[in-house]
Each structure stands twice: as C-alpha cells, then as structure tokens.
Amino acid sequence: MHYVRVSSLCLNLFLLFVIQSVNGQNKLDSVQLLQEVVVTEKFIPKDIIPVQTLTGKELEKLNAHSVADALRYFSGVQLKDYGGVGGLKTINVRSMGSEHVGVFYDGIEIGNAQNGIVDLGRFSLENMEMLSLYNGQKSAIFQAAKDYASASALYMQAKEPSFKKDKKHNINLVYKTGSFDLVNPSILWEQQLSPAISSSLNVDYTNSSGKYKFRYKVVNKEDDRGGFDTTEVRKNGDIEYLRLEQSLFGKIKGGDWKTKLYYYHSERGVPGAIVRETPGRYSNEDRLWDRNFFFQTSLKKRPSRRYSTQLLAKYAYDYMHYLSDPEKDEQVVIKVDNKYHLQEAYISSANLFNILPFWNVNLSVDYQWNKLDANLEDFSYPDRHSLWIAAATSLYFDHIKIQGSLLSSIFDETFTENIIDPFTGLRTGKEKVTKNWDKYTPSLIVSYKPFIAQDFHLRSFYKKIFRLPTFNEVYYAIIGSGKSALRPEYTTQYDIGATYSKNFNGSLLKNVEGQVDVYYNEVIDKIVAVPTVSLQRWSMMNLGLVKIKGIDVTSALTITPYHDCTVTGRFSYTYQEALDYSDPEEPLTYKNQIPYIPKHSGSAILSGEYLQWELNYSFIYSGERYSSSANIPINKVLAWYTNDIALSRQFNWRDNRYKVTMEVNNLFNQRYEVVSRYPMPGTNFKFIFRANF
C-alpha cells in the first residue's frame, strides 16, 4: 500500500510538470500584478487576508537582534523567549500554537529539528528586506500548495541587490557589542556579476556569555526556615554561532530565478528553570549543538499572457546534539547524549491560468520527504512522504474580491515499533508500521470595498486546517524511542475585519492607516507543549477542544511637525480568550485560559528623524497569564512590559555612509518572565556601528 501511494505521488508530480510546457494565449492582467507588488510593500496592506508588515528601514529602527525580536511588535503574536541572546525564541499566532505558523524564507518553508518548530533567533535582520505575517494565508493564489497548509504564515524576504549608477558592488559592515559580553560582527557583500545576475553573501558571527543578573524571591510561611530575596547571575546561557548565506539572483525573459545556500552552526548552553529553593544553586550545565544546512532554488516565468509557472526545490539537513551529564550537573540523574539527524527533500510546482481578465485559477502540487535518525536504542526511525495538492481560484471586480481554495493533504508514514508481550511486558521483537492520512481542507476569502473613492475595505475569511504531529513532537525523547499517542489537530478559523488608509496634503499629518479584525478559532485535539526539567524534551499532550476568540487592532500614522523632521508611530493591541473546553468533568481546567496566552497585549513604536539624527522608542506589554490550564494562583505568570530606546547618527565620509547607534533595552529595569521560571534580562545596552561602501 505504501509503495502504491508513493507511486501515485510521483505520477501527480509528473503530470503537473507536463503542464509547464503548455503555452496559453494571454498573460496576467498588469493591474493584478501591480496589486501584488503594492500588497507586499505596504506598511498595512489593503489586503483580503489580515497581514502585518515591517520593511527594511522599519526593521533597522527596531531594538531587535533577530527576526524573533522584531515579531514582538505584531498584534496577535505571543513570543516564547527563554532569555538572553542564546535563548530559544518561538512565536505563537492567535493561540494556535507555534507549529501552526508556517515560516517561509524567500518563498520556501523552513523546517527545523529542534522541537518541531523554527528557532527564529537564528535569523538576522541585517540582510532582511521585509517581514510579513499573514493570518490564514497569502492573498495571492499563485503560490505553492504547502502555503495553504498553515493557519498563519511568516514570510521572510532577504534583500535583493540593487546598484546605483555604474557601481558593481555594495559592502555593508556591522559590528554590535554590549551587555552579556556580546560580540557580533557581520558583513553583507552584494556583487553584480552580469546585467542579469547578481550575488549576495552574508556572514554573521555571534559570541555571548549570556550572563545577566536576575532577582529571585521566595516567600515561606509554612515552617521556620523563612524565605529570601536575592540577586543571582543567570548561568549557562552562552552561545557561539556562525551563520552563512549565499544567494544568486537572476533575470530571464518573462521571469526570474534565485538560489540560496544557508549554513548555521552553533553551540550553546541550555539554562534550566529556576526551581531551587536554596539561593545560589541554579547550576544547569546542559549543552546543545545545532548544524542546519539547506539549499533551495526557485524559478518564476510567464511563458505566455495567460499562463505563469513557478518551480521550487529544496534539500535540508538538520543535526542536533543534546548533552546532559550528571558528572557536570548534580540535578541530572541519568546521562543524556542524544544526536538527531533530520533530512528533507522538497519540490513544488504552481501553475496560474488567467481564464478571463477578472478570473484566475491556480493548480499547485508539492511533494516532501522527511527522514529522522538518532543514536538512541530502539529508536523508531520515522520516514514520511507528504503530498499537497491545491486548487484555487480568484475573482476580481470593482467592489468585491473572492478567493477560494481546496487543499488535499496526503501522508504516508513508516516507523519501527517494538513488539511487547502483554503478559511479561518484555520486548519480543520489532515490526514495521505504516500509517496514512488523506484529508481535504477548504478556505474562502472575501473582500468588499463599499466606496470606490475611499481606501476602505471590509474582509472576511473561513479556513480549515489538518496538522499531523511533527517528528519532534512524537519521537524526540530523553531515553528510548519516546513514541507517543498524539492525535492530529483539526482547526477551523473565522475572521472578519476592516482596513482604512488615507493620505493628507497638509503640512502636519501625512498618512493614517489602520486595521481591525475579530476572529474565532476552534481546535480539536490541540497539541500543547509543557516544559519539563529538560528544555530539549517537552511534555506533549492533546487538549480535546480549545475555543479561541480575539480582536487584533493595528494603526500607524506619519506626521511632519516642521521642516526636515518626520515622526512615525505604529500601535497594536490584542485581546484573546483561548479556553480549554476539553473535559466538563474537570473543574480545575474546564473553560480556563490555556497556558501562556495573555488576554491583553500590545505594543507601540515611535520614531523621529531630524536631519542625520534618529530617535526610536518602543514599548511592549503582555498581560498576566497562566503556565497551566489550571488557572490557580500558583500557576499565574505576572504581566510584564519593557521600554526600549535607541539614538542614531548618520554621517558621510569619502563618499561612504556610516551610522552609529546606542540602544538601551528594558530601560526601567523591569523584572519579568516570558516563560515561568525563566527570568529575562534587566536593563542592558548595545552599541552598533554600520559602514556602507
């Protein structure tokens, strides 16, 4: 059965590639192409799907070290951060879970062997042109089938080289230093190889001790030992990594292509949770090594006026080594020395047909192979073949836009399972087990513009998602195979919202933009991760039913108080109620907020520019939440906020541009935890020097 289904996957791919050679009679309407460009580059796009975007200049102004730091300023996002430069950083959008966030780099999704999610801390902002966060999916139907398979999607777009006049190269040097013994040099070298081909090389090195002070307080009213209030130093949070990216960009008749080679090598300490009751005994000596490599390529071409095609391909290899040694850490009982090797091969074909000037149809097929190996005894050695087939259509009229899609998700998974004697409980052998799934999930998107002359849009979408547990959720373990009985998730999303934008010709107010969305999500058998004593292996479990209600609000404005002075502001607010409806017979958790979801959160960014000076201020707030579905006082995680400020000065010398920035983060030394018992840094500083040649 397994081989039959694999043959079917290959046949579907072959048939779709045959379509590539078929030439139509007409090309896409130019207005539609223009809309796509505007959508991706607007600060708050007038789009069918809720989207938030930060572009290159805005990203540079943020007090952000990585992509994860920048995403804190989007509404509806919860960032899990375990502290310091080296702490694992993941995002959760609208309480759906980090695994529901598809992370795409230059149009191709990223996988990772660490906890089944992407550590966004390992992606720098220095070579990033734009970050876009979509709820649901991208509005453009011309996309890979896998793009339709996520409840939300983060698109990271690297800078594409551009050259002025007769210049053939650009060199950007950046050096960052500051608190935590941070040393972070990077270089971005862009070179024009020919009129049609250019290259980009980005090398980024980071070294940090990760040490910072935190306050630890224990109140003891149960016996005569008393409590204590002390200041300690966070240990084992060091990190050293090297990241290398080499990209080629090419233009061809009627299209373009690009390739990317990515390599990331890191060693870091894994700081544990603060659970000791005795001051000064917070030792945690666990170590983590990561090696991530991928090569990807993409091609877009319009062979004719009515037909466009896109081809994507990728190979990735992820290696993770986790060491927990009782000889180094007295908390550890059994030595853990686990090594995991994850391979991925991916290929995609998308085909867009312009049936009529107002009607487009897209057919996409994606195939992916994953294999996970480990050095563990009796490991399951899972092997998964995945096929996604998406059919989508869009209709564009003066007042209304409609998009619909149907996604078929087909999975075949084979793994090794131990045979256990039911009477003795002993292992008697092994057997190969094959499982398969075949699910169909639709989506429908509508946008309505009531007034042609006004930039005001009403929009709504409905989408269903089927998600299998990742290899990491099922098979990663400290001891043995760790195979669990996790069930797949079934998700339904509803959203209704509005966007408005207006430009002004007056001397003070230049632009106002805003959007608001009300949403309701249902997740059956929601998979949640709860930290254990080891950050490398979490406890995975299903919640029978979770209902999520929320409101996202974002707004932006630009003013010019006087000549040569510009002030911009961005504001966001989120209200979320994510309740556990799993078991009516369990009063401790029934209808309680699920772990780590605050009801109220928000952010504000204010930026001022005057001649060569820039002053940037940012504020982030997260309300109180609970570390468990049991919403009792002992599980409460307090609300927190941070204030960050940065002052920059640009100057030119010998036809080169330089910029010096001084940042102060957590300005008022707020003591807080994003994840319970993982204290975050207090006030810290960063100095940044940039040189452009």
Secondary structure as UniProt FT lines:
FT   HELIX           2..19
FT   TURN            20..21
FT   HELIX           30..41
FT   STRAND          51..55
FT   HELIX           56..61
FT   HELIX           67..71
FT   TURN            72..73
FT   TURN            75..76
FT   STRAND          77..81
FT   TURN            84..86
FT   STRAND          89..93
FT   TURN            94..95
FT   HELIX           98..100
FT   STRAND          101..105
FT   TURN            106..107
FT   STRAND          108..109
FT   TURN            115..116
FT   HELIX           120..122
FT   TURN            126..127
FT   STRAND          128..135
FT   HELIX           145..149
FT   STRAND          152..158
FT   TURN            165..166
FT   STRAND          169..178
FT   HELIX           179..181
FT   STRAND          182..194
FT   TURN            195..196
FT   STRAND          197..208
FT   STRAND          212..218
FT   TURN            224..225
FT   STRAND          228..234
FT   STRAND          239..252
FT   TURN            253..254
FT   STRAND          255..269
FT   TURN            279..280
FT   STRAND          287..304
FT   TURN            305..306
FT   STRAND          307..324
FT   TURN            326..328
FT   TURN            330..331
FT   STRAND          336..356
FT   TURN            357..358
FT   STRAND          359..374
FT   TURN            377..378
FT   STRAND          383..396
FT   STRAND          400..420
FT   TURN            422..424
FT   STRAND          427..448
FT   TURN            452..453
FT   STRAND          456..467
FT   HELIX           471..475
FT   STRAND          489..503
FT   STRAND          509..530
FT   STRAND          539..559
FT   TURN            563..564
FT   STRAND          565..580
FT   TURN            584..585
FT   TURN            587..591
FT   STRAND          592..593
FT   TURN            595..596
FT   STRAND          600..610
FT   TURN            611..612
FT   STRAND          613..622
FT   STRAND          625..626
FT   HELIX           633..635
FT   STRAND          636..637
FT   STRAND          640..653
FT   TURN            654..655
FT   STRAND          656..665
FT   TURN            667..668
FT   STRAND          673..675
FT   TURN            676..677
FT   STRAND          678..679
FT   STRAND          684..692
//
